[in-house]
């Protein structure tokens, strides 16, 4: 069982070496971690995270030359489709008929960078509201320190990532027998989650009001907020493999 939960409200607030020996959960709720979860649920073979556009293009070329499986480029900059990419960062685009059996090389403004920041963690999971219970159940079997890593938006703390961190921490508190040590940031996100979800449609309203939510509304992606706020829609559990550099499903329906 885990001993302690720490929440990193922004990746830059922790040093890469801080994650050493821990289990890290990457949270970019609007939208990277929700989209990765959706893609794997839809049957994508793997998601390969990259920090930069040029890196993603190079990886995609190498994979296309080395494998028989189809490779897609997915991601965003400033919330919109990158020129030359087949997919943006909307989970609605990652349907089974588009991604099943394919590898997706993926780069986003915040989520993939958060993953790279936590690369020294022993395990790296991808969390979202869509697979909340699957994440909590897996973490309850882990030992040591758990880091909840909020990706933020353009260097600023965002409410939607904090909400999911709070949901995971609250779920863990209710699922493990022993008392967990929570750092101050984790206590804050738990309180925030419980306060915001104490009323009807509280989660969706809080997601819409967050910086990430407002950005999506401005750019015409309001539907994605509702998609990403659906709790336990999937059982898939994405995990990053240090060996392969790919995110794959370790649990499925």
N, C-alpha and C positions, 0 to 999 in steps of 0.2 A: 504494500500500500504506500501511497505517497506520504511524504512527511510535511512538505511545505509547498504553498502556491505563491508564486511571485508574478506580478503583472507588470509588463513593460508597456507603458502608455504610448511610447514611440520607440522605434528601434534604436535611434541614436542615443537614447537615455541609458542604454546598457552597452558595455563593451563586448566584442565578440567572444572573448575568453570567459565572460560571466556565464555563458550558456554551457560551458564544458561540463559534461557529466549529467546534464539535465535532460528532461523531455520537454521540447518546445512545441507549442501549438501556434501556428501562424493564423492570424485573424485579419482578413481584409474583406469585411462583410459586404461592402458595396464597391467592387464586386468580385475581386479575383478569387478569394477562397470559395465563395459560393459558386463561381463558374467552374473552377477546377472540380469541385464536388459533383456538380451537375454533369460535367463531361465524362467523368469516370462512371457515374451511375448510368449514363447513356451508352456505355460500352467502349469508350476510348481506351486504347491499349495502354497509353501513358501520356503524361503531360511533362514536358521538359522545360523547367523554368530558366529564363535568361534575364539578365539585368538590362542589357542594351539591345536596341533594334538590330544593329549590325551583327552582334553575337547570335541573335536568334536566326537571322538569315543564313549565316554561315553554318550553324548547327543543322538547320533544315536541309541545306544542300548536301551536307555530309551524310545525314541520315537517308536522304533520298537515293544517294549513290550506293550506300552500303546495304540497304534493306529492300525487300520487295513490297513492304507495306507502305500505304500512302501516308504522306506527312503533310500536315496543315500548319500554317502560321496563324497564331491567335494572339490578341492582346489589344492594347490601346496606348495612346498618349493624349493627355488632356481629355480623357474620357471617350475619344472617338477612334474609329478604325484607322489603323496604320496603313499607309499607301502600300500596296502590293501584298497585304495580308488577306487571307480568306475569311477570317473571323475576327470580330471585335471582342469586347469583354462582357457582353451581355449573356447571361445564362440561357436566355430564351433561344439563342442561336445554336446552342450545343445539343441538338437533338440526336437521337439514335441514327436517323437516316443520314445525318451529316458526319458524325464522328465515330460511329461504331467501328472498332477494329483498327482505327487510325492513331498515329502518334501526333500529338499537338505540341509544337514548339511555341512557348508562351512567354510574353513579356508585358509587364504592366508598370504603371508609374510608381506604385507603392508596394503591392503584395509580393512580387518576386524579389524586390530589394530587401524586404523584411526577412524573407526566407534566407537569403544569402548572409544577412547580418547574424542570423542564429545558426550558421552552418556548423559551428563547433559543438552543438548539442548532440547527445548520443542518439536521440530520436527526434524527428521533426514530423509532426502531424499537421494536417490542414483542417481547420475547424470552421464551422458556420452554424447558423440556426438550422439549416437544412438537414444536417446530420448531428445535431446536438447530443442526442442520447448515445449514439455510437461513440462519439468523442468522450463523453463522460464515462461510459462503461470501460473504454480502453484505458483511460487515465486512472481509473480506480484500481487497475491491476498493476500500474507502474510503481516504481519505488523512487525514493529520493525527491528531488526538487522538480516541480513543474513550472515552466515559464509560459505565461499567456502573453503572446507578442502581438500587440496592436499595431497594424501597419500605418494608420493615420492617413492623412491626405495632404500631400505636398508639404510635409514637415510639421503639420499641425495635428493635434489630438482630435479624433473624431468620435462622436457619440455612439455610432453604430458598432464600432469595434469594441468600445467599452461595454456596451450592452451585452455583447456575446461573451466577452471575458467574464462579466458578472454572472451570466447564466451558467457558464461552465463551472465557475468556482462554487456557486450556490448548489449546483447539482452534485458536485463532488462532496461538499459538506454533508449532503443528505444521503450519500451512497456509501461512505466509508465509516467503519466503526469507530476509528480513533479520531481524536480532535486534531484538526489540521492547523498548522501555523500559517497565517495569512499576513503578508506584508501590508503596509498602509494602502498602497495602490489597489491591492485586491479587495481590501475592505471597502474602499470607495466605489469600485465598480460593482460589487455585490449590492451595496446600498442603492446605487443608481439604477441597476436593473430592477430591483424589487420595487423601488418607488415608481418607476416609469411603467411597469407592467401591472400595477395594482388596480388598473381601471380597464374597461372594455376598449379594445383596439389600442391599448397603451403602447405596445411594442411598435406597431406600424406607425403610429403618430410620432413616436420618438425617433424612429428611423427617418421619417420624412423631414423632421425638424433638424436633423443633424447636418453637419457641413457636407458630408458625402451625399446625403439625401437631397439637399438643396441643389448641389451641383448636378445631380442626375435629372432633377426636375427641370432645371434650366436648359439642359442639353436634350430634352425630349425622351428620357429613359425612365419616366415615372413608373412604368409597369415593372421595371426591374426591382424597385424597392419592395413591392408586394411579393414578388417571387423570392427575394432574398430574406424576407421576414417570416416565411413559412417554416414552422418548427417541425422537425422530425419527418420531413417529406421523404428522406432517403436513409438507408442503413449503410451506405458505402462509407469507408473510412480511408481517405487518401494519406499515404505516408511517403515521404521523400527518402529515396535510397542514396546513401552516400557513395555506394559502389558504382551505381549506374548513372547517377545524376538525374534520375527520373522520378516523378511522382506516380505511384501506382496504387491500386486499391488493395487493401489487406482484408477487407470485409465487404460482402455484398449480399443482396437478397438471395 
